[in-house]
Amino acid sequence: MSQILQKAESFVTDLLTNELDPNFLYHNLRHTQRVVESLEELLEHYKPKAKTKEALLLAAWFHDTGYTKSVTEHEKNSCILAREFLEKEGVDHAQIEQICAYIMATEKGYEPQNLEEQIIRDADASHLGQKSYPDTTELLRMELSQLGIAEYSPSEWREENIKMFRADHFYYTDYAKENWQARKDKNIKKLVKRKKNEKDIAKKEMLKAKFKSESPERGIQTMFRVTMRNHLKLSDIADTKANILLSVNAIIISLVLANLIPKLDNPYNQYLIIPTSIFLLFSIVSMIFAILATRPNVTSGEFSKEDVEQKKVNLLFFGNFHKMALPDYEWAIQELIKDKAFVYSNLTKDLYYLGVVLQKKYKLLRLTYTIFAIGMVLSVIAFIIALKFYGPERVLDQLTTP
């Protein structure tokens, strides 16, 4: 490598490392090095004169340095930087102008006029024919976004790349066509395939969403699911209320038995017998009705094949099959899922009988709360009357009167 090339490499490396905006994720030092490597591959094949080779390599090193000055017209800025450097290094004017011409040949849309310009343009676009293309093009998309130049979604960027491959870019040299074109064709095929797959997926998702929104089956299933959940919540609430009444009445009865009953043997406390009896009676009745509200029904747990064939049995309620053998129940389920109407019939029966049970529970609960409330009121009244008219003083008078 000549001395001027070594100095140019050091200068450009330092410039792009320290003065280039870090948002340049693609047009950075790595891109310049890649262009120089590709250019050397082309020069190895075509073997131009030493002076021409040196000019092309210097142009490759400087062709993107203009990005350190401005995003727009970077080729012109690159030429300015190249001139300043080369003039300081004593390069003759004709050579400098030739180098700048090669730099300007990398401008987008430029049609090369000779083999040298074709070589540097193919070197600048060599990444299109490399395996690393998907990564480098994504870096370019991110660069455009971070610099505020353009915003592309992945699908939009893929469309732009396909358009560029098909209409805007061609390799000019025979070497590039022979060695890089095949990989470039593979890259575009991958882009087209991804685009097609993306469209197919989008189409399937659209049809799936449309089917979900328009399908009456989904609405029916949602109706059954929501209704069943609501019934089960109501059943849990009823059981909770019954358990509260059971606990309260159990505590009341325990306190009465422990504190009042032992005192009723005393003649002075006879006036408490009737109020205590009323209190206990209503508490016991409340407990009985609370137990009835939560008491499970005993079912046969069996069904016959005729019941299944005639669709008379609800296979979804455990009480109808808990005594059945597993093979018989599996057979019945297989028969069930064959017939959609039979499935909906079973779900309907399940909801209906669950509703019947709920009606019974809430009727008993209402009666239980009513009895409990009446019992509390009557008990309090009875205690007040007993204390006022039959209290300890009256009992004492009756006992002491001769």
MOCORKA-V597657 format. One record per residue. N is the residue number from 0. RES is the residue in one letter. BURIAL is b if it has 9 or more other ideal C-beta (glycine too) atoms within 8 Angstrom, else e. Layout:
# MOCORKA-V597657
N|RES|BURIAL / N|RES|BURIAL
This chain:
# MOCORKA-V597657
0|M|e / 1|S|e / 2|Q|e / 3|I|b / 4|L|b / 5|Q|b / 6|K|b / 7|A|b / 8|E|b / 9|S|e / 10|F|b / 11|V|b / 12|T|b / 13|D|e / 14|L|b / 15|L|b / 16|T|e / 17|N|e / 18|E|e / 19|L|b / 20|D|e / 21|P|e / 22|N|e / 23|F|b / 24|L|b / 25|Y|b / 26|H|e / 27|N|b / 28|L|b / 29|R|e / 30|H|b / 31|T|b / 32|Q|e / 33|R|b / 34|V|b / 35|V|b / 36|E|e / 37|S|b / 38|L|b / 39|E|b / 40|E|b / 41|L|b / 42|L|b / 43|E|e / 44|H|e / 45|Y|b / 46|K|e / 47|P|b / 48|K|e / 49|A|e / 50|K|e / 51|T|b / 52|K|b / 53|E|b / 54|A|b / 55|L|b / 56|L|b / 57|L|b / 58|A|b / 59|A|b / 60|W|b / 61|F|b / 62|H|b / 63|D|b / 64|T|b / 65|G|b / 66|Y|b / 67|T|b / 68|K|e / 69|S|e / 70|V|e / 71|T|e / 72|E|e / 73|H|b / 74|E|b / 75|K|b / 76|N|b / 77|S|b / 78|C|b / 79|I|b / 80|L|b / 81|A|b / 82|R|b / 83|E|e / 84|F|b / 85|L|b / 86|E|b / 87|K|e / 88|E|e / 89|G|e / 90|V|e / 91|D|e / 92|H|e / 93|A|e / 94|Q|b / 95|I|b / 96|E|e / 97|Q|b / 98|I|b / 99|C|b / 100|A|b / 101|Y|b / 102|I|b / 103|M|b / 104|A|b / 105|T|b / 106|E|e / 107|K|e / 108|G|e / 109|Y|b / 110|E|e / 111|P|b / 112|Q|e / 113|N|e / 114|L|e / 115|E|b / 116|E|b / 117|Q|b / 118|I|b / 119|I|b / 120|R|b / 121|D|b / 122|A|b / 123|D|b / 124|A|b / 125|S|b / 126|H|b / 127|L|b / 128|G|b / 129|Q|b / 130|K|e / 131|S|e / 132|Y|b / 133|P|e / 134|D|e / 135|T|b / 136|T|b / 137|E|b / 138|L|b / 139|L|b / 140|R|b / 141|M|b / 142|E|b / 143|L|b / 144|S|b / 145|Q|e / 146|L|b / 147|G|e / 148|I|e / 149|A|e / 150|E|e / 151|Y|b / 152|S|e / 153|P|e / 154|S|e / 155|E|e / 156|W|b / 157|R|b / 158|E|b / 159|E|b / 160|N|b / 161|I|b / 162|K|b / 163|M|b / 164|F|b / 165|R|e / 166|A|e / 167|D|e / 168|H|e / 169|F|e / 170|Y|b / 171|Y|e / 172|T|b / 173|D|e / 174|Y|b / 175|A|b / 176|K|b / 177|E|e / 178|N|e / 179|W|b / 180|Q|b / 181|A|e / 182|R|b / 183|K|b / 184|D|e / 185|K|e / 186|N|b / 187|I|b / 188|K|e / 189|K|b / 190|L|b / 191|V|b / 192|K|e / 193|R|b / 194|K|b / 195|K|e / 196|N|e / 197|E|b / 198|K|e / 199|D|e / 200|I|e / 201|A|e / 202|K|e / 203|K|e / 204|E|e / 205|M|e / 206|L|e / 207|K|e / 208|A|e / 209|K|e / 210|F|e / 211|K|e / 212|S|e / 213|E|e / 214|S|e / 215|P|e / 216|E|e / 217|R|e / 218|G|e / 219|I|b / 220|Q|e / 221|T|e / 222|M|e / 223|F|b / 224|R|e / 225|V|e / 226|T|b / 227|M|b / 228|R|e / 229|N|e / 230|H|b / 231|L|b / 232|K|e / 233|L|b / 234|S|b / 235|D|e / 236|I|e / 237|A|b / 238|D|b / 239|T|e / 240|K|b / 241|A|b / 242|N|b / 243|I|e / 244|L|b / 245|L|b / 246|S|e / 247|V|b / 248|N|b / 249|A|b / 250|I|e / 251|I|b / 252|I|b / 253|S|e / 254|L|b / 255|V|b / 256|L|e / 257|A|e / 258|N|e / 259|L|b / 260|I|b / 261|P|e / 262|K|b / 263|L|b / 264|D|e / 265|N|e / 266|P|e / 267|Y|e / 268|N|b / 269|Q|b / 270|Y|b / 271|L|b / 272|I|b / 273|I|b / 274|P|b / 275|T|b / 276|S|e / 277|I|b / 278|F|b / 279|L|b / 280|L|b / 281|F|b / 282|S|b / 283|I|b / 284|V|b / 285|S|b / 286|M|b / 287|I|e / 288|F|b / 289|A|b / 290|I|b / 291|L|e / 292|A|b / 293|T|b / 294|R|e / 295|P|e / 296|N|e / 297|V|e / 298|T|e / 299|S|e / 300|G|b / 301|E|e / 302|F|b / 303|S|e / 304|K|e / 305|E|e / 306|D|b / 307|V|b / 308|E|e / 309|Q|e / 310|K|e / 311|K|e / 312|V|b / 313|N|b / 314|L|b / 315|L|e / 316|F|b / 317|F|e / 318|G|e / 319|N|b / 320|F|b / 321|H|e / 322|K|e / 323|M|b / 324|A|e / 325|L|e / 326|P|e / 327|D|b / 328|Y|b / 329|E|e / 330|W|b / 331|A|b / 332|I|b / 333|Q|e / 334|E|b / 335|L|b / 336|I|e / 337|K|e / 338|D|b / 339|K|e / 340|A|e / 341|F|b / 342|V|b / 343|Y|b / 344|S|b / 345|N|b / 346|L|b / 347|T|e / 348|K|b / 349|D|b / 350|L|b / 351|Y|e / 352|Y|b / 353|L|b / 354|G|b / 355|V|e / 356|V|b / 357|L|b / 358|Q|e / 359|K|b / 360|K|b / 361|Y|b / 362|K|e / 363|L|b / 364|L|b / 365|R|e / 366|L|b / 367|T|b / 368|Y|b / 369|T|e / 370|I|b / 371|F|b / 372|A|e / 373|I|b / 374|G|b / 375|M|b / 376|V|e / 377|L|b / 378|S|b / 379|V|e / 380|I|e / 381|A|b / 382|F|b / 383|I|e / 384|I|b / 385|A|b / 386|L|e / 387|K|e / 388|F|e / 389|Y|b / 390|G|b / 391|P|e / 392|E|e / 393|R|b / 394|V|b / 395|L|b / 396|D|e / 397|Q|e / 398|L|e / 399|T|e / 400|T|e / 401|P|e
